[in-house]
């Protein structure tokens, strides 16, 4: 009985960690994409002026 609870708790903990990692990776990806877009737009503006 207690073993089942421990296994379930570990699974939930692992699932939460996986989800947190996924969110972190997505956030980092979005930040890099936004930064790259901003740099590109700045270069374009500099080139046109």
PDB file of N, CA, C and O in Angstrom:
ATOM      1  N   UNK A   1       0.834  -1.206   0.000  1.00  0.00           N
ATOM      2  CA  UNK A   1       0.000   0.000   0.000  1.00  0.00           C
ATOM      3  C   UNK A   1       0.871   1.260   0.000  1.00  0.00           C
ATOM      4  O   UNK A   1       0.722   2.130  -0.858  1.00  0.00           O
ATOM      5  N   UNK A   2       1.773   1.343   0.964  1.00  0.00           N
ATOM      6  CA  UNK A   2       2.655   2.501   1.046  1.00  0.00           C
ATOM      7  C   UNK A   2       3.565   2.576  -0.180  1.00  0.00           C
ATOM      8  O   UNK A   2       3.864   3.661  -0.678  1.00  0.00           O
ATOM      9  N   UNK A   3       4.002   1.408  -0.659  1.00  0.00           N
ATOM     10  CA  UNK A   3       4.850   1.372  -1.861  1.00  0.00           C
ATOM     11  C   UNK A   3       4.114   1.972  -3.058  1.00  0.00           C
ATOM     12  O   UNK A   3       4.695   2.722  -3.844  1.00  0.00           O
ATOM     13  N   UNK A   4       2.830   1.634  -3.186  1.00  0.00           N
ATOM     14  CA  UNK A   4       2.032   2.175  -4.295  1.00  0.00           C
ATOM     15  C   UNK A   4       1.968   3.700  -4.227  1.00  0.00           C
ATOM     16  O   UNK A   4       2.089   4.389  -5.240  1.00  0.00           O
ATOM     17  N   UNK A   5       1.778   4.203  -3.023  1.00  0.00           N
ATOM     18  CA  UNK A   5       1.712   5.655  -2.831  1.00  0.00           C
ATOM     19  C   UNK A   5       3.053   6.287  -3.195  1.00  0.00           C
ATOM     20  O   UNK A   5       3.097   7.324  -3.857  1.00  0.00           O
ATOM     21  N   UNK A   6       4.143   5.660  -2.764  1.00  0.00           N
ATOM     22  CA  UNK A   6       5.482   6.187  -3.076  1.00  0.00           C
ATOM     23  C   UNK A   6       5.728   6.183  -4.582  1.00  0.00           C
ATOM     24  O   UNK A   6       6.270   7.144  -5.128  1.00  0.00           O
ATOM     25  N   UNK A   7       5.329   5.096  -5.256  1.00  0.00           N
ATOM     26  CA  UNK A   7       5.519   5.005  -6.710  1.00  0.00           C
ATOM     27  C   UNK A   7       4.720   6.093  -7.425  1.00  0.00           C
ATOM     28  O   UNK A   7       5.206   6.739  -8.353  1.00  0.00           O
ATOM     29  N   UNK A   8       3.480   6.275  -6.967  1.00  0.00           N
ATOM     30  CA  UNK A   8       2.626   7.289  -7.592  1.00  0.00           C
ATOM     31  C   UNK A   8       3.195   8.692  -7.357  1.00  0.00           C
ATOM     32  O   UNK A   8       3.202   9.525  -8.263  1.00  0.00           O
ATOM     33  N   UNK A   9       3.663   8.938  -6.151  1.00  0.00           N
ATOM     34  CA  UNK A   9       4.253  10.240  -5.831  1.00  0.00           C
ATOM     35  C   UNK A   9       5.488  10.490  -6.689  1.00  0.00           C
ATOM     36  O   UNK A   9       5.688  11.602  -7.177  1.00  0.00           O
ATOM     37  N   UNK A  10       6.309   9.476  -6.874  1.00  0.00           N
ATOM     38  CA  UNK A  10       7.512   9.618  -7.704  1.00  0.00           C
ATOM     39  C   UNK A  10       7.120   9.901  -9.155  1.00  0.00           C
ATOM     40  O   UNK A  10       7.730  10.741  -9.816  1.00  0.00           O
ATOM     41  N   UNK A  11       6.101   9.198  -9.644  1.00  0.00           N
ATOM     42  CA  UNK A  11       5.659   9.412 -11.020  1.00  0.00           C
ATOM     43  C   UNK A  11       5.151  10.847 -11.200  1.00  0.00           C
ATOM     44  O   UNK A  11       5.480  11.509 -12.185  1.00  0.00           O
ATOM     45  N   UNK A  12       4.359  11.315 -10.254  1.00  0.00           N
ATOM     46  CA  UNK A  12       3.838  12.685 -10.327  1.00  0.00           C
ATOM     47  C   UNK A  12       4.995  13.682 -10.302  1.00  0.00           C
ATOM     48  O   UNK A  12       5.013  14.642 -11.072  1.00  0.00           O
ATOM     49  N   UNK A  13       5.955  13.449  -9.415  1.00  0.00           N
ATOM     50  CA  UNK A  13       7.122  14.331  -9.310  1.00  0.00           C
ATOM     51  C   UNK A  13       7.892  14.354 -10.635  1.00  0.00           C
ATOM     52  O   UNK A  13       8.279  15.420 -11.114  1.00  0.00           O
ATOM     53  N   UNK A  14       8.110  13.174 -11.221  1.00  0.00           N
ATOM     54  CA  UNK A  14       8.815  13.095 -12.500  1.00  0.00           C
ATOM     55  C   UNK A  14       8.041  13.810 -13.605  1.00  0.00           C
ATOM     56  O   UNK A  14       8.622  14.519 -14.427  1.00  0.00           O
ATOM     57  N   UNK A  15       6.716  13.613 -13.612  1.00  0.00           N
ATOM     58  CA  UNK A  15       5.883  14.275 -14.620  1.00  0.00           C
ATOM     59  C   UNK A  15       5.969  15.794 -14.492  1.00  0.00           C
ATOM     60  O   UNK A  15       6.050  16.506 -15.493  1.00  0.00           O
ATOM     61  N   UNK A  16       5.949  16.279 -13.260  1.00  0.00           N
ATOM     62  CA  UNK A  16       6.037  17.723 -13.017  1.00  0.00           C
ATOM     63  C   UNK A  16       7.392  18.248 -13.476  1.00  0.00           C
ATOM     64  O   UNK A  16       7.474  19.310 -14.093  1.00  0.00           O
ATOM     65  N   UNK A  17       8.455  17.503 -13.175  1.00  0.00           N
ATOM     66  CA  UNK A  17       9.797  17.930 -13.605  1.00  0.00           C
ATOM     67  C   UNK A  17       9.896  17.948 -15.125  1.00  0.00           C
ATOM     68  O   UNK A  17      10.477  18.868 -15.701  1.00  0.00           O
ATOM     69  N   UNK A  18       9.328  16.928 -15.778  1.00  0.00           N
ATOM     70  CA  UNK A  18       9.341  16.886 -17.239  1.00  0.00           C
ATOM     71  C   UNK A  18       8.607  18.091 -17.820  1.00  0.00           C
ATOM     72  O   UNK A  18       9.076  18.724 -18.766  1.00  0.00           O
ATOM     73  N   UNK A  19       7.455  18.393 -17.244  1.00  0.00           N
ATOM     74  CA  UNK A  19       6.655  19.521 -17.737  1.00  0.00           C
ATOM     75  C   UNK A  19       7.396  20.841 -17.511  1.00  0.00           C
ATOM     76  O   UNK A  19       7.391  21.721 -18.373  1.00  0.00           O
ATOM     77  N   UNK A  20       8.027  20.967 -16.350  1.00  0.00           N
ATOM     78  CA  UNK A  20       8.789  22.187 -16.052  1.00  0.00           C
ATOM     79  C   UNK A  20       9.929  22.353 -17.047  1.00  0.00           C
ATOM     80  O   UNK A  20      10.185  23.458 -17.526  1.00  0.00           O
ATOM     81  N   UNK A  21      10.609  21.263 -17.356  1.00  0.00           N
ATOM     82  CA  UNK A  21      11.712  21.294 -18.329  1.00  0.00           C
ATOM     83  C   UNK A  21      11.188  21.709 -19.709  1.00  0.00           C
ATOM     84  O   UNK A  21      11.807  22.511 -20.409  1.00  0.00           O
ATOM     85  N   UNK A  22      10.045  21.150 -20.078  1.00  0.00           N
ATOM     86  CA  UNK A  22       9.429  21.463 -21.366  1.00  0.00           C
ATOM     87  C   UNK A  22       9.084  22.955 -21.458  1.00  0.00           C
ATOM     88  O   UNK A  22       9.356  23.602 -22.469  1.00  0.00           O
ATOM     89  N   UNK A  23       8.491  23.484 -20.402  1.00  0.00           N
ATOM     90  CA  UNK A  23       8.123  24.907 -20.366  1.00  0.00           C
ATOM     91  C   UNK A  23       9.373  25.778 -20.425  1.00  0.00           C
ATOM     92  O   UNK A  23       9.401  26.783 -21.135  1.00  0.00           O
ATOM     93  N   UNK A  24      10.407  25.390 -19.678  1.00  0.00           N
ATOM     94  CA  UNK A  24      11.671  26.136 -19.660  1.00  0.00           C
ATOM     95  C   UNK A  24      12.278  26.170 -21.063  1.00  0.00           C
ATOM     96  O   UNK A  24      12.705  27.224 -21.534  1.00  0.00           O
ATOM     97  N   UNK A  25      12.314  25.018 -21.723  1.00  0.00           N
ATOM     98  CA  UNK A  25      12.883  24.953 -23.067  1.00  0.00           C
ATOM     99  C   UNK A  25      12.087  25.806 -24.048  1.00  0.00           C
ATOM    100  O   UNK A  25      12.658  26.504 -24.887  1.00  0.00           O
ATOM    101  N   UNK A  26      10.766  25.742 -23.933  1.00  0.00           N
ATOM    102  CA  UNK A  26       9.921  26.528 -24.838  1.00  0.00           C
ATOM    103  C   UNK A  26      10.125  28.020 -24.599  1.00  0.00           C
ATOM    104  O   UNK A  26      10.183  28.804 -25.547  1.00  0.00           O
ATOM    105  N   UNK A  27      10.233  28.408 -23.337  1.00  0.00           N
ATOM    106  CA  UNK A  27      10.441  29.812 -22.988  1.00  0.00           C
ATOM    107  C   UNK A  27      11.780  30.301 -23.532  1.00  0.00           C
ATOM    108  O   UNK A  27      11.865  31.391 -24.097  1.00  0.00           O
ATOM    109  N   UNK A  28      12.834  29.485 -23.360  1.00  0.00           N
ATOM    110  CA  UNK A  28      14.156  29.857 -23.882  1.00  0.00           C
ATOM    111  C   UNK A  28      14.118  29.975 -25.402  1.00  0.00           C
ATOM    112  O   UNK A  28      14.711  30.891 -25.971  1.00  0.00           O
ATOM    113  N   UNK A  29      13.423  29.051 -26.055  1.00  0.00           N
ATOM    114  CA  UNK A  29      13.303  29.080 -27.511  1.00  0.00           C
ATOM    115  C   UNK A  29      12.604  30.364 -27.968  1.00  0.00           C
ATOM    116  O   UNK A  29      13.061  31.037 -28.892  1.00  0.00           O
ATOM    117  N   UNK A  30      11.497  30.687 -27.309  1.00  0.00           N
ATOM    118  CA  UNK A  30      10.753  31.902 -27.665  1.00  0.00           C
ATOM    119  C   UNK A  30      11.613  33.151 -27.444  1.00  0.00           C
ATOM    120  O   UNK A  30      11.580  34.082 -28.248  1.00  0.00           O
ATOM    121  N   UNK A  31      12.374  33.163 -26.361  1.00  0.00           N
ATOM    122  CA  UNK A  31      13.234  34.316 -26.071  1.00  0.00           C
ATOM    123  C   UNK A  31      14.303  34.470 -27.151  1.00  0.00           C
ATOM    124  O   UNK A  31      14.569  35.581 -27.612  1.00  0.00           O
ATOM    125  N   UNK A  32      14.913  33.361 -27.552  1.00  0.00           N
ATOM    126  CA  UNK A  32      15.941  33.414 -28.606  1.00  0.00           C
ATOM    127  C   UNK A  32      15.335  33.877 -29.920  1.00  0.00           C
ATOM    128  O   UNK A  32      15.937  34.672 -30.642  1.00  0.00           O
ATOM    129  N   UNK A  33      14.144  33.380 -30.230  1.00  0.00           N
ATOM    130  CA  UNK A  33      13.470  33.746 -31.468  1.00  0.00           C
ATOM    131  C   UNK A  33      13.153  35.242 -31.477  1.00  0.00           C
ATOM    132  O   UNK A  33      13.366  35.919 -32.484  1.00  0.00           O
ATOM    133  N   UNK A  34      12.651  35.749 -30.370  1.00  0.00           N
ATOM    134  CA  UNK A  34      12.315  37.167 -30.256  1.00  0.00           C
ATOM    135  C   UNK A  34      13.568  38.023 -30.394  1.00  0.00           C
ATOM    136  O   UNK A  34      13.558  39.048 -31.076  1.00  0.00           O
ATOM    137  N   UNK A  35      14.650  37.596 -29.739  1.00  0.00           N
ATOM    138  CA  UNK A  35      15.910  38.342 -29.802  1.00  0.00           C
ATOM    139  C   UNK A  35      16.444  38.361 -31.234  1.00  0.00           C
ATOM    140  O   UNK A  35      16.877  39.403 -31.728  1.00  0.00           O
ATOM    141  N   UNK A  36      16.411  37.217 -31.888  1.00  0.00           N
ATOM    142  CA  UNK A  36      16.902  37.137 -33.262  1.00  0.00           C
ATOM    143  C   UNK A  36      16.075  38.034 -34.181  1.00  0.00           C
ATOM    144  O   UNK A  36      16.624  38.700 -35.059  1.00  0.00           O
ATOM    145  N   UNK A  37      14.771  38.051 -33.983  1.00  0.00           N
ATOM    146  CA  UNK A  37      13.899  38.893 -34.805  1.00  0.00           C
ATOM    147  C   UNK A  37      14.213  40.369 -34.581  1.00  0.00           C
ATOM    148  O   UNK A  37      14.262  41.151 -35.530  1.00  0.00           O
ATOM    149  N   UNK A  38      14.423  40.740 -33.330  1.00  0.00           N
ATOM    150  CA  UNK A  38      14.739  42.132 -33.010  1.00  0.00           C
ATOM    151  C   UNK A  38      16.067  42.538 -33.645  1.00  0.00           C
ATOM    152  O   UNK A  38      16.192  43.635 -34.190  1.00  0.00           O
ATOM    153  N   UNK A  39      17.056  41.651 -33.573  1.00  0.00           N
ATOM    154  CA  UNK A  39      18.360  41.952 -34.181  1.00  0.00           C
ATOM    155  C   UNK A  39      18.233  42.087 -35.694  1.00  0.00           C
ATOM    156  O   UNK A  39      18.840  42.973 -36.295  1.00  0.00           O
ATOM    157  N   UNK A  40      17.448  41.214 -36.305  1.00  0.00           N
ATOM    158  CA  UNK A  40      17.236  41.271 -37.748  1.00  0.00           C
ATOM    159  C   UNK A  40      16.567  42.590 -38.139  1.00  0.00           C
ATOM    160  O   UNK A  40      16.979  43.248 -39.093  1.00  0.00           O
ATOM    161  N   UNK A  41      15.525  42.964 -37.385  1.00  0.00           N
ATOM    162  CA  UNK A  41      14.816  44.209 -37.695  1.00  0.00           C
ATOM    163  C   UNK A  41      15.720  45.421 -37.521  1.00  0.00           C
ATOM    164  O   UNK A  41      15.618  46.382 -38.282  1.00  0.00           O
ATOM    165  N   UNK A  42      16.607  45.385 -36.525  1.00  0.00           N
ATOM    166  CA  UNK A  42      17.545  46.486 -36.314  1.00  0.00           C
ATOM    167  C   UNK A  42      18.519  46.578 -37.492  1.00  0.00           C
ATOM    168  O   UNK A  42      18.801  47.671 -37.984  1.00  0.00           O
ATOM    169  N   UNK A  43      19.027  45.439 -37.939  1.00  0.00           N
ATOM    170  CA  UNK A  43      19.943  45.432 -39.088  1.00  0.00           C
ATOM    171  C   UNK A  43      19.254  45.974 -40.332  1.00  0.00           C
ATOM    172  O   UNK A  43      19.840  46.744 -41.092  1.00  0.00           O
ATOM    173  N   UNK A  44      18.004  45.564 -40.532  1.00  0.00           N
ATOM    174  CA  UNK A  44      17.241  46.054 -41.683  1.00  0.00           C
ATOM    175  C   UNK A  44      17.054  47.570 -41.604  1.00  0.00           C
ATOM    176  O   UNK A  44      17.202  48.273 -42.604  1.00  0.00           O
ATOM    177  N   UNK A  45      16.733  48.061 -40.423  1.00  0.00           N
ATOM    178  CA  UNK A  45      16.533  49.503 -40.242  1.00  0.00           C
ATOM    179  C   UNK A  45      17.841  50.250 -40.492  1.00  0.00           C
ATOM    180  O   UNK A  45      17.846  51.299 -41.135  1.00  0.00           O
ATOM    181  N   UNK A  46      18.955  49.704 -39.979  1.00  0.00           N
ATOM    182  CA  UNK A  46      20.262  50.339 -40.189  1.00  0.00           C
ATOM    183  C   UNK A  46      20.619  50.344 -41.674  1.00  0.00           C
ATOM    184  O   UNK A  46      21.176  51.315 -42.186  1.00  0.00           O
ATOM    185  N   UNK A  47      20.297  49.269 -42.341  1.00  0.00           N
ATOM    186  CA  UNK A  47      20.631  49.136 -43.753  1.00  0.00           C
ATOM    187  C   UNK A  47      19.831  50.135 -44.595  1.00  0.00           C
ATOM    188  O   UNK A  47      20.346  50.692 -45.565  1.00  0.00           O
ATOM    189  N   UNK A  48      18.587  50.351 -44.220  1.00  0.00           N
ATOM    190  CA  UNK A  48      17.720  51.248 -44.991  1.00  0.00           C
ATOM    191  C   UNK A  48      18.032  52.718 -44.751  1.00  0.00           C
ATOM    192  O   UNK A  48      17.721  53.563 -45.590  1.00  0.00           O
ATOM    193  N   UNK A  49      18.647  53.030 -43.607  1.00  0.00           N
ATOM    194  CA  UNK A  49      18.898  54.442 -43.297  1.00  0.00           C
ATOM    195  C   UNK A  49      20.206  54.932 -43.876  1.00  0.00           C
ATOM    196  O   UNK A  49      20.560  56.098 -43.702  1.00  0.00           O
TER     197      UNK A  49
END
